[in-house]
Amino acid sequence: MSDAPVLQEYDDGVLLVTLNRPHKRNAFDDPQWDGLRDALNRARGDDAVAVVVITGAGQDFSAGQDLSAFGRAAEPRADGHPNGFAGCVDAVFACDKPILAAAKGVAVGGGATLAIASDIVYVGESLRLRLPFVSLGLVPELASSYTLQAAIGRQRAAELFYTAEWVDAERALEVGLAARAFPDDELLGATLEKAREIARWPVKSLQATKRTLQQAHAVGVLAARRVEEDTMNQRAGSPENVEAVTAFLQKRDPDFRQFRPKKDSR
């Protein structure tokens, strides 16, 4: 198998995109974000592609941002387009073809929000999904502060964000995070079968239908992206965020109590 961070395989209208850092549980560094961006931009610009399927190599979908890769950003592109996460977010929401996610194992942080941003999510029985942003001293990303509420409702979304708790396949199906669940060894095959079923239809009709589905949420997605970006910039590098990342790298629990003001005993 190629050691490229993202693999692309086209077959009869379906572009299979595989996150390919299994030794890191497919955690994202800038080259992997860039590879996913390029794959989605290819799908958007190629009339032969009707459907995109995103999956992860090995046992996991994606463990989110590779915290050990912080500080190693890619060189700026000559064409001025953003690298890394920001450029990929643009590509996710610009992609005008249906995106199906086949997620098993861990789907954490950016791995979870990427799945949530997809049009249809199919999960394997081993799924362990988590939105850990508050536990990292951060805020939601990839417009998930809107898309998750739209998918499962305000209270359920708030519970998952505020608690940063783990969600298994059964609960993902129950709350509406996933359309269907399959045994792990059947997940990708079942997702590709559904993708081929969709790819039988006219590409322009699929694009137009996706446009109608997106339009109802366009204002909310844009507002979420703006507030998330602004607030993430404020929170990234904050004392709480530094403590969370340091604790992760040191394999210990973070101590956030040190940042709480002491209660006046008077």
C-alpha positions as CSV (number, residue, x, y, z in Angstrom):
1,M,0.0,0.0,0.0
2,S,1.2,3.5,-0.8
3,D,2.6,5.6,2.1
4,A,0.7,8.7,0.8
5,P,-1.4,10.2,3.7
6,V,-4.6,10.0,1.6
7,L,-5.3,7.4,-1.0
8,Q,-7.8,7.8,-3.9
9,E,-9.4,5.0,-5.9
10,Y,-12.0,5.6,-8.6
11,D,-14.4,3.0,-9.8
12,D,-17.6,3.5,-11.9
13,G,-18.6,6.9,-10.5
14,V,-17.4,6.3,-6.9
15,L,-14.3,8.0,-5.6
16,L,-13.0,6.1,-2.5
17,V,-10.9,8.3,-0.3
18,T,-8.9,6.6,2.4
19,L,-7.2,8.4,5.3
20,N,-3.9,6.6,5.3
21,R,-1.9,7.1,8.5
22,P,-2.9,3.9,10.3
23,H,0.2,4.0,12.6
24,K,-1.3,7.3,13.9
25,R,-4.9,6.0,13.9
26,N,-5.3,8.3,10.9
27,A,-4.8,11.4,13.0
28,F,-4.5,14.5,10.8
29,D,-1.3,16.4,10.1
30,D,-1.2,19.1,7.4
31,P,-0.3,16.7,4.6
32,Q,-3.3,14.6,5.4
33,W,-5.6,17.6,5.6
34,D,-4.1,18.7,2.2
35,G,-4.6,15.3,0.7
36,L,-8.3,15.2,1.7
37,R,-8.8,18.7,0.4
38,D,-7.2,17.7,-3.0
39,A,-9.4,14.6,-3.2
40,L,-12.6,16.5,-2.5
41,N,-11.6,19.2,-5.0
42,R,-11.0,16.5,-7.6
43,A,-14.4,15.1,-7.0
44,R,-16.0,18.5,-7.4
45,G,-14.2,19.2,-10.7
46,D,-14.6,15.7,-12.3
47,D,-18.0,15.0,-13.9
48,A,-17.1,11.3,-13.8
49,V,-17.3,11.3,-10.0
50,A,-20.9,11.0,-8.7
51,V,-20.2,10.0,-5.1
52,V,-17.3,10.2,-2.6
53,V,-16.7,7.6,0.1
54,I,-14.4,8.6,3.0
55,T,-12.9,5.9,5.2
56,G,-9.8,5.2,7.3
57,A,-7.0,2.7,6.7
58,G,-6.6,0.0,9.4
59,Q,-8.9,-0.2,12.4
60,D,-9.9,3.5,12.8
61,F,-11.6,6.3,11.0
62,S,-9.5,9.2,12.4
63,A,-8.2,10.2,15.8
64,G,-8.5,13.8,14.9
65,Q,-5.7,16.4,14.9
66,D,-2.3,14.8,15.5
67,L,-1.3,16.8,18.6
68,S,2.4,15.8,18.1
69,A,2.3,17.6,14.7
70,F,1.6,21.0,16.1
71,G,4.2,23.6,15.0
72,R,5.1,21.7,11.8
73,A,2.7,23.6,9.4
74,A,3.2,23.2,5.7
75,E,4.8,25.9,3.6
76,P,2.3,28.4,2.2
77,R,1.0,27.6,-1.3
78,A,2.1,29.7,-4.2
79,D,-1.5,30.1,-5.3
80,G,-2.5,31.7,-2.0
81,H,-5.0,29.0,-1.0
82,P,-4.8,27.8,2.7
83,N,-3.1,24.6,3.7
84,G,-4.0,22.2,6.4
85,F,-7.3,22.2,8.3
86,A,-8.6,25.6,6.9
87,G,-8.2,24.6,3.3
88,C,-9.8,21.2,3.9
89,V,-12.9,22.8,5.6
90,D,-13.4,24.9,2.5
91,A,-13.2,21.8,0.3
92,V,-15.7,19.8,2.5
93,F,-18.4,22.4,2.2
94,A,-17.7,23.2,-1.4
95,C,-17.9,19.6,-2.5
96,D,-21.1,19.3,-4.6
97,K,-21.2,15.5,-4.8
98,P,-22.7,13.3,-2.0
99,I,-20.1,12.4,0.6
100,L,-20.6,9.1,2.5
101,A,-18.5,8.3,5.6
102,A,-17.6,4.8,6.6
103,A,-16.4,5.1,10.2
104,K,-15.2,2.4,12.6
105,G,-12.9,2.4,15.5
106,V,-12.0,5.9,16.8
107,A,-13.6,9.0,15.3
108,V,-12.4,11.8,17.5
109,G,-12.2,15.6,17.1
110,G,-11.7,16.3,13.5
111,G,-12.4,12.7,12.7
112,A,-15.8,13.0,14.3
113,T,-16.7,16.4,12.8
114,L,-15.6,15.2,9.3
115,A,-18.1,12.4,9.6
116,I,-20.8,14.7,10.9
117,A,-20.2,17.0,7.9
118,S,-20.7,14.1,5.5
119,D,-24.1,13.6,3.8
120,I,-24.5,10.0,5.1
121,V,-22.7,8.3,7.9
122,Y,-22.4,4.5,8.1
123,V,-20.6,3.1,11.2
124,G,-18.9,-0.1,12.2
125,E,-19.7,-1.9,15.5
126,S,-16.4,-0.9,17.0
127,L,-17.1,2.9,16.6
128,R,-15.9,5.1,19.5
129,L,-16.8,8.7,18.6
130,R,-15.9,11.7,20.8
131,L,-16.0,15.5,20.5
132,P,-13.2,16.4,23.0
133,F,-13.0,20.1,22.4
134,V,-13.8,21.3,25.9
135,S,-11.4,18.8,27.3
136,L,-8.7,20.4,25.2
137,G,-9.6,24.0,26.3
138,L,-11.0,24.6,22.8
139,V,-14.3,24.9,20.9
140,P,-16.1,22.9,18.2
141,E,-14.8,23.0,14.6
142,L,-15.8,22.2,11.0
143,A,-19.2,23.9,11.6
144,S,-20.1,21.1,14.0
145,S,-21.6,23.5,16.4
146,Y,-24.3,23.9,13.8
147,T,-24.3,20.6,11.9
148,L,-24.5,18.4,15.0
149,Q,-27.5,20.4,16.3
150,A,-29.2,20.1,12.9
151,A,-28.6,16.3,12.9
152,I,-29.5,15.3,16.5
153,G,-31.1,18.3,18.1
154,R,-29.9,21.0,20.5
155,Q,-29.9,19.2,23.8
156,R,-28.3,16.0,22.5
157,A,-25.6,18.1,20.7
158,A,-25.0,20.1,23.9
159,E,-24.6,17.0,26.0
160,L,-22.0,15.5,23.7
161,F,-20.0,18.8,23.4
162,Y,-20.2,19.7,27.1
163,T,-19.4,16.2,28.5
164,A,-16.9,15.1,25.7
165,E,-18.2,11.6,26.4
166,W,-17.7,8.6,24.2
167,V,-20.4,7.5,21.8
168,D,-20.6,3.9,20.5
169,A,-22.2,2.6,17.4
170,E,-25.5,1.8,19.1
171,R,-25.9,5.3,20.5
172,A,-24.7,6.9,17.3
173,L,-27.6,5.1,15.5
174,E,-30.0,5.9,18.3
175,V,-29.5,9.6,18.3
176,G,-29.2,10.0,14.6
177,L,-25.5,10.5,14.1
178,A,-25.4,7.4,11.8
179,A,-27.8,6.2,9.2
180,R,-26.9,2.5,9.6
181,A,-24.5,0.3,11.5
182,F,-22.7,-2.8,10.2
183,P,-20.2,-5.3,11.5
184,D,-16.7,-3.9,11.0
185,D,-15.8,-6.4,8.2
186,E,-18.9,-5.5,6.3
187,L,-18.8,-1.7,6.7
188,L,-16.8,-0.6,3.7
189,G,-18.4,-3.1,1.4
190,A,-21.9,-2.0,2.4
191,T,-21.0,1.7,2.1
192,L,-19.5,1.2,-1.4
193,E,-22.6,-0.8,-2.4
194,K,-24.8,2.2,-1.3
195,A,-22.5,4.6,-3.1
196,R,-22.8,2.6,-6.3
197,E,-26.6,2.6,-5.9
198,I,-26.5,6.4,-5.7
199,A,-24.0,6.7,-8.5
200,R,-26.4,5.2,-11.0
201,W,-28.4,8.4,-11.1
202,P,-27.5,11.5,-13.2
203,V,-24.6,13.4,-11.7
204,K,-26.2,16.8,-12.3
205,S,-29.3,15.7,-10.5
206,L,-27.3,14.5,-7.5
207,Q,-25.5,17.9,-7.5
208,A,-28.7,19.8,-7.7
209,T,-30.3,17.7,-5.0
210,K,-27.3,18.3,-2.7
211,R,-27.5,22.0,-3.4
212,T,-31.2,22.0,-2.3
213,L,-30.3,20.1,0.9
214,Q,-27.4,22.5,1.6
215,Q,-29.3,25.7,1.0
216,A,-31.6,25.2,4.0
217,H,-28.5,25.1,6.2
218,A,-26.2,27.6,4.4
219,V,-26.7,30.5,6.8
220,G,-26.2,28.3,9.9
221,V,-23.1,26.6,8.5
222,L,-21.5,29.9,7.6
223,A,-22.3,31.5,11.0
224,A,-20.9,28.5,12.8
225,R,-17.7,28.5,10.7
226,R,-17.1,32.2,11.5
227,V,-17.7,32.0,15.2
228,E,-15.8,28.7,15.5
229,E,-12.8,30.2,13.7
230,D,-12.8,33.4,15.8
231,T,-13.2,31.6,19.1
232,M,-10.7,28.8,18.2
233,N,-8.1,31.5,17.5
234,Q,-8.7,32.9,21.0
235,R,-8.6,29.6,22.7
236,A,-5.7,27.9,20.9
237,G,-2.6,28.5,23.0
238,S,-4.6,29.5,26.0
239,P,-3.3,28.2,29.4
240,E,-6.0,25.6,29.5
241,N,-5.2,24.4,25.9
242,V,-1.5,24.3,26.7
243,E,-2.2,22.2,29.8
244,A,-4.4,19.8,27.9
245,V,-1.9,19.2,25.1
246,T,1.0,18.9,27.6
247,A,-1.0,16.4,29.7
248,F,-1.8,14.4,26.6
249,L,1.8,14.2,25.5
250,Q,2.9,13.4,29.0
251,K,0.2,10.7,29.2
252,R,-1.5,12.2,32.3
253,D,-4.8,13.7,33.2
254,P,-5.0,17.5,32.7
255,D,-5.3,19.7,35.8
256,F,-7.8,22.5,35.0
257,R,-8.6,23.3,38.6
258,Q,-5.4,25.4,38.7
259,F,-7.1,28.0,36.4
260,R,-10.2,28.4,38.5
261,P,-10.4,31.5,40.7
262,K,-10.3,30.8,44.4
263,K,-13.6,31.3,46.0
264,D,-13.8,34.2,48.5
265,S,-14.4,32.6,51.9
266,R,-15.8,35.9,53.4
